[in-house]
Amino acid sequence: MKKMTFALCFGNRGFMPGELILSARGEMAKAVTDAGHDYIMMDEDATRFGAVETRDEGLQYARWLKAHEGQYDGVIFSMPIFVDENGAINALQDAGVPILMQAYPDEIGRMNFKYRRDAYCGKFSVTDVFCQCKVPFTVLKPHVVHPLTPAFRQNLDDFAAICRVVNGMKRFNLGCIGARTTAFKTVRFDEITLQKYGINVESFDLSELIMKVKGMADDAPGVQEKLEKLRDYTDFSGVPEENAHTIAKIGVVIDEYIRDYHLDAIALRCWNEMETYLRVCPCVLLGELNDRGIAASCEIDVCSAVTMRAMQLASMQPATVLDWNNNYGEDEDKVVLFHCGPVAQGLMKEKGTVTEHKMFAKNDPGSGWGTNEGRMAAFPMTYSNCKTEDGKLTVYVSQGEMTDDPIEDGYFGCAGVAKIDGLQDKLIRLARGGFKHHTSVAKGHMKVVLTEAFTTYLGYDLVDID
């Protein structure tokens, strides 16, 4: 889990028992560090108890925050008592990062004026003013929560994931290697729309990659190192030596694009030129990139690469793109999700085996080495995808389970059986919504995190399919 740094901000109000802020400073600092993160907070003597009450104190905190710009991933605004909303908005309206609203609960038996907090009510005064001023913020369940509880630890884990997604998605570079395959209009996308959302697309001609590979010697810099890494990554034992070297060379060229253009994600035209002219499939390279944290989709599916990156940031684990491929017998809530072999090893039951692509081998034997075959592991999963239309980026997010249900040995590629409650209704919504035959999949239930990041901070349109 990536360590995050949070700027801590505390609210105050003069006629409330402000001494409770002192204990809140220590409790919040402990909660953050116990969760494995770092924090910064304004000195205790900078204001009364180091908290924000007045407009001037809010401006003072804003200046302090500006002086530490780039040192924090999100802000936690803690309300130990009913706080002053004027100081709060002045302090945080230009924070530029996600803001978590946390309010302390009152305790039965400690409701006299010395200990009564009223933060349950005061939280609304703050969120109301933030809404009036169009400042985005995050609120999570429960409405009030003590920092040193399991419930707040879950809040903190979710908020850290929200921050990773927002900060990683608001501006990033996506490499589009090759043109869209003519037959696949389903993966069309609008580059200008993506740019509006901070997603910069860099396009590369596939012929350039092919020529670079054809002109590269087996002992060229990086080739042997790449081949050794691939052989360690998965079972390469059945791959002919010439094809293995070609796959490694493609990996070297893609790595050069990633390095030179600072790419955070890629979408690759994976067929049929590579099979025709290079005699390989690049599937295994995409899986290895996803295990490295570079979201990599096949079939030039740029939109899947977008949601894959978001899920990688949220979960800190690899994501993949899969076809909605087959029914699973008569069970209407189960579906076989499949792709030829670009699935990250981190999502598979065990190490895969690099084989020849069955579809290409049928008509052109020897042309399809590179699919990493295996089976998906069982895990709680989130699935998502997006589309670009009429200048909008529209996304769906839902959850299910990858099961350990068997798939017969004769089924080629990498696949798994997903159980999704109400699947048939959801498929109708996806079809009527104009979403593609692909979906992005990753470990963990992240719907709350992704929905919050996409809608509150990134401005995506959300289609609710649940």
Helices and strands as residue ranges (DSSP letters): E 5-10, H 20-34, E 38-41, G 48-50, H 55-67, E 74-79, H 85-92, E 99-103, H 119-132, H 150-169, E 172-177, G 185-187, H 191-196, E 199-204, H 206-214, H 223-233, H 241-260, E 265-268, H 273-273, I 274-278, H 283-292, E 295-297, H 302-315, E 319-328, E 331-339, G 345-347, E 353-356, H 358-363, E 369-375, E 379-389, E 392-402, E 414-419, H 423-432, E 438-443, H 447-452, I 453-457, E 461-462
